[in-house]
Structures are given as C-alpha cells and as structure tokens.
Amino acid sequence: MENTVHMMTFQAEAATTWQARVADMIVHIQQEEYGIPITREQQPDLQDIRGFYQHGNGNFWIACVGEQVVGTIALLDIGEQQVALRKMFVHQDYRGKAWGVSHALLTQALEWARERGVQDIYLGTTPQFKAAHRFYEKNGFAEVEQESLPESFPVMQVDKKFYRYAI
C-alpha cells in the first residue's frame, strides 16, 4: 500500500474522477466531524471546481495518497491582487506533522500567490475549527474583523472568524 502524499493541481482532464472524491471528503468533514449542516448542493464550487477557482490568481490543489484525496486547498481570485483561501480540508487520518499535508498545501498556495504578485490572502472559518485557527495563526495569518474584509470577499454563512495574510 502506497503511503506517499502527492500534491497536484486540479486537472480538467480528470475532473469527473477527482471532483467527486474532493466533494466526498469535504462534505464528510463538514457534516460528520464538525456537525455543520451544509450539503454538496449548497456548495456550487464543488460542482465546477475548474470554473469556480482556476482563473486569474486562483487555483485548486489536492493532496492524494494513491487514488484517495486526503487534502484540498483553493485560492479564489477576488480582484485587486487579493485572493480568498477556500476549501482547506485534510482527512482526519492525514492531519498532523507526521504527514505534513496541511503545511504542504498551504506552502503550495502561498508560493503560487507570491509568484503572481498577490498582496493579501483572506479567509473565513467557523468557530468550531479550533485546530485550524491555531494552524493559520502559527503560519502568519492575523485575525481581522469582518468589517475590514475587502468588499469582494465571499463571506459564507458559517464564517464567523476571519484572517488575513499579507505577502
């Protein structure tokens, strides 16, 4: 059994295969681990990952072990050399320093943003994601008030805590 984590950009030619796996992992984490009452249908970005994220300064990456999706991260271009960090999820069996999936995903997104001259990365998260809060803070994200977000930032209904990373 393969146990190496591979990172890759979401590819159009494999969209149908990977899109379902990505959505399954994300929805499972949202519903089962955190009890967030959100469905796949309430997340149109999961139905068209390429069309929603992969334009301008945006992109979508997945971490895989063999054919299993174990992590995701996305940057959504919101204009003015700013992006929103979205869909950062890691399967519970692949969290922590031993695997390094979260760090690898975030590093990939930050490098992408730097290469494109992005100035700020914003994100919104739920109060339940305490480990995520610590992770973002440890990696240079500073908490900001919702009122200080760019007007183009897509606030999700479940988002109550917000962060900014200045590049």
C-alpha positions in Angstrom: 0.0 0.0 0.0 1.3 3.4 -1.0 1.7 5.9 1.8 3.3 8.8 0.0 1.4 12.1 -0.3 1.4 13.6 -3.8 0.3 17.2 -4.5 -1.3 18.2 -7.7 -3.2 21.0 -9.3 -6.8 20.0 -10.1 -6.8 19.0 -13.7 -9.6 19.4 -16.2 -9.0 16.1 -17.9 -9.5 14.2 -14.7 -12.3 16.5 -13.4 -15.1 13.9 -13.1 -12.9 11.5 -11.3 -11.4 13.9 -8.8 -14.3 16.3 -8.4 -16.5 13.6 -6.7 -13.6 12.5 -4.5 -12.9 16.0 -3.4 -16.6 16.7 -2.7 -17.0 13.5 -0.7 -14.0 14.2 1.5 -15.0 17.9 2.2 -18.7 17.2 2.9 -17.8 14.3 5.2 -15.5 16.6 7.2 -18.1 19.4 7.3 -21.1 17.2 8.3 -19.6 14.3 10.2 -16.7 15.8 12.1 -17.9 19.3 12.7 -21.7 18.9 12.5 -22.1 21.8 10.0 -25.5 21.3 8.3 -24.2 22.0 4.7 -24.8 19.8 1.7 -22.8 19.3 -1.5 -25.7 21.1 -3.4 -25.2 24.2 -1.2 -21.6 24.4 -2.4 -21.8 25.1 -6.2 -18.0 25.5 -6.3 -17.7 21.7 -5.6 -19.8 21.0 -8.8 -17.4 23.1 -11.0 -14.0 23.4 -9.3 -12.2 24.4 -12.5 -14.8 27.1 -13.5 -15.0 28.5 -10.0 -11.4 28.6 -8.9 -9.0 28.2 -11.8 -8.8 31.7 -13.3 -6.8 34.8 -12.7 -4.8 34.4 -9.5 -7.0 31.4 -8.4 -6.3 27.7 -8.3 -7.2 24.5 -6.6 -4.8 21.8 -5.3 -5.4 18.3 -4.0 -3.2 16.1 -1.9 -3.5 12.4 -2.6 -2.3 9.1 -1.3 -2.7 6.7 -4.2 -6.2 7.4 -5.6 -7.5 8.8 -2.3 -8.0 12.5 -1.8 -6.5 13.4 1.6 -6.4 17.2 1.4 -7.5 20.2 -0.5 -6.8 23.9 -0.7 -8.0 26.7 -3.1 -7.4 30.3 -3.8 -10.2 32.3 -5.3 -9.3 35.5 -7.1 -11.3 38.4 -5.6 -9.5 41.2 -7.6 -7.1 43.9 -6.6 -4.3 41.4 -6.2 -6.2 39.7 -3.4 -7.4 36.1 -3.0 -9.6 34.2 -0.7 -8.3 31.0 0.8 -11.0 28.4 0.5 -11.7 24.7 0.9 -8.7 23.9 3.1 -9.5 20.5 4.4 -7.4 17.5 5.4 -8.7 14.0 6.0 -8.5 13.2 9.7 -6.1 10.3 9.2 -3.6 12.6 7.5 -3.5 15.5 9.9 -0.5 16.5 11.9 3.2 16.9 11.4 3.9 13.3 10.6 2.1 13.6 7.2 2.6 17.4 6.7 -0.4 17.6 4.4 -1.7 20.9 5.8 1.7 22.5 5.6 2.4 21.3 2.1 -1.0 22.5 0.9 -0.6 25.9 2.4 3.0 26.2 1.2 1.9 25.5 -2.3 -0.9 28.1 -2.2 1.4 30.8 -0.7 4.1 30.1 -3.3 1.5 30.4 -6.1 0.2 33.7 -4.7 3.7 35.2 -4.3 4.7 34.2 -7.9 1.6 36.1 -9.1 2.2 39.3 -7.1 -0.8 38.7 -4.8 -0.7 41.1 -1.9 -3.2 39.7 0.6 -4.8 36.4 1.3 -8.1 36.4 3.3 -10.0 33.5 4.8 -13.2 32.9 6.7 -13.7 30.0 9.0 -16.1 28.7 11.6 -15.7 28.9 15.4 -15.6 25.1 15.6 -12.3 24.8 13.6 -10.1 25.5 16.6 -7.1 23.5 15.3 -7.4 25.4 12.0 -7.3 28.7 13.9 -4.0 27.7 15.6 -2.6 26.4 12.3 -3.4 29.7 10.5 -2.0 31.8 13.3 1.2 29.7 13.5 1.7 30.3 9.8 1.5 34.1 9.8 -2.3 34.8 9.4 -3.6 37.5 11.6 -7.2 37.7 12.8 -9.2 40.6 11.3 -12.7 41.9 11.9 -15.3 41.1 9.2 -15.7 44.8 8.6 -12.1 45.1 7.4 -12.5 42.4 4.6 -12.5 43.6 1.0 -16.0 44.1 -0.4 -15.3 41.3 -2.9 -14.6 38.7 -0.2 -17.2 36.0 -0.4 -18.4 35.6 3.2 -20.0 32.2 3.7 -23.0 31.9 6.1 -20.9 29.7 8.5 -17.9 32.1 8.6 -17.6 34.0 11.9 -13.8 34.2 12.2 -11.6 35.9 9.6 -7.9 36.1 8.9 -5.5 38.0 6.6 -2.0 37.0 5.4 0.0 39.9 4.0 2.5 38.8 1.4 
